[in-house]
Amino acid sequence: MKKVVVVFSLLLSLTTFAQTKVAHVNTQKLLDTLPSRKEAMKQLSAFEQKGAAELKEMEEELQKIYSKYMADQATLTPVMKQYEEERIQKKSQAIQQREQELQQLMQKMGNEMNEPILKRVQKAVEHIATAKKVNYVIDETTTLYFKGGQDITNEVMVELLRLDAVEAPKK
């Protein structure tokens, strides 16, 4: 009797698995074709360049202060030496702090820009998966191995571009 139950359970699970449809998409390809993502990347790059220019300017100012200190070091009193060394150290710390602030701002800005884009990707995948009666959609860029299944990247791309055209201009 136990063998019959085990065999029946095995057949039932195989039947259920056979009815499961799996598809895959290339998320990176989808993201690379989105106009709103390209615009977000452009804005992020511009912000990064501004930050780099600001840091470079601060570092050049530090270098000038340090060079002047090195040139005047022999003529400075001990109190003035200490003052200048502290000034250089504070300037260096300010640069490090600003660099961390800019990195945090870039990460926050990137997250804010990517969130609506990723929601549109999810919505497009869900729409196509529902239309094609697919149970699972796997991202092929993070899958170690896949063979078979439907590649719905192109269908999702069409839907995603449609959603992007409708939803992206709202901002």
N, C-alpha and C positions, 0 to 999 in steps of 0.2 A: 504494500500500500504506500509506503514511504517513497519507493522508487517512482511510482505513478505520479505522486504529488510533485516530486523534484523534476521529473521530465515535463510535466504540464507547466510548471513555473518557468522552466527553461524555454520552452516553446513560446509561452506568453511573452517573455522578455525579448526573445528574438523577433517576434512579430512586431512588438512595439518599436524596437530598434530599427527594423526594416522600414517602418512608416516614418521615421524621423528623417527630415530633410535638412541637410547641412549645406551652407553656402559660405563663400568667403569674399572678402573685399580687401583692397589695398588702401588702407587709410591714408598712407603718405601720399599716394597718387591723388586721392580725393582732395586732401588739404592743399597740395601743390597747384591744383587747378582752380581753386576758389579765389575770385577777385577780392573778396573781403579779407581773406587770410593774407593775400599779397599786400594789401593796403595796411593791415595790422603789422606785418613784418617790416614794411617800409617805415611806419611810424616808430616802431620799436628801435629800428636801426638808427633813425634820426636822433632819437632820445639818447641812445648809446653814444653816438658821435659827439653830441653836446656835452655829455658827462665826461667823456674822454678829454675833450678840449678844456673843460673846466679843471680837471685833475692835472692836465699838462701845465696849465697856467699856474696852478698852485705849486707844482713841483719846480717850475722855473723860478718862481719867487723864492722858494726855499733854497734853491741852489744859489741864487744871488746873495741871500742873507748869509749862507754858509761860506761862500767865497769871500765876502766882505769880512766876516768874522776871522777867517783864516789869514787874510791879508793884514788885519789890524790886531791880531792876537798878541803879538809881541809888545804892543804899546798899551794894551788894556790893563786896567787895574784888576785885581782879583774879584772885586765886586762886579765890575762891568763884564768880566769873563763869565762869571756865573749867570748874570742877567742874560747875556747873549746866548749862552748854552741852553738855558731854560726856554728862551724865546724860540730857538731852533727846534728844541724837543717838542714844544707845544705846537709849533707849525707842522712838524712831522706827524704828530698824533692827529691833528685836525685833518690832514690829508687822508690818513688811514680811516678816520671816522667818516669822512665824506665819501670815500670809496665804498665803504660798507653801506651807507645810506643809499647811494646810487644803485648798488647791486640789488638792494631790497626793493627799491622803487621800480627797477626794471622787472624784477620777478613779479611784483604786484601788478604792474601794468600789463605784462604778458599774460598773466592769469585772467585779468579782467577782459582783455581782448579775445583770448582763446575760448573763454567759457561759452559765449553765444555761438561761436563757430562750431565748437564740439557738440553743442545741443542740436544745431542744424544737421550735423553729420548723423547723430543718433536718430533724429527724426526721419531723415531720408532713408537710412538703413531700415528702420522700423517700417516705413511705408512700403518699400520694395519687398521686404521679407514677408509682410502681411499679404501683399498682392501675389507673391509667388508661393505662398503657403510654406515658408521655410521656418523650421523650428529654431535653428542655431545659425548665427552668422559669426564667423571667425575672422579676425584680422590677420591676414597672411603675413604682414610685416613682423608680427611677434610670434608666429607659429613656427616651430622647429621643422615640422614636416606636415605636408598635406598632399593628398592625392585624391582626386575626384571632387565631388561636390560641385556646386555651381559657382562660377565667378560672376558675381552680380555688381562688380565695381562700376562698369559702364552705366548700368541702369541706375545705380545709386548716384553716380556722378550727374546724370541728367536731372534727377530729382533734387539733388543738392544745389545745383546751379539755379534751378527754378526757385527753390527756397531762399537761396542767397540773394537773388535778384529782388525778391519780395520783402525779405526781412532785414537785410543789411542796410538799405537806405533809411530805415526808421531812426537810426542814430543820428 
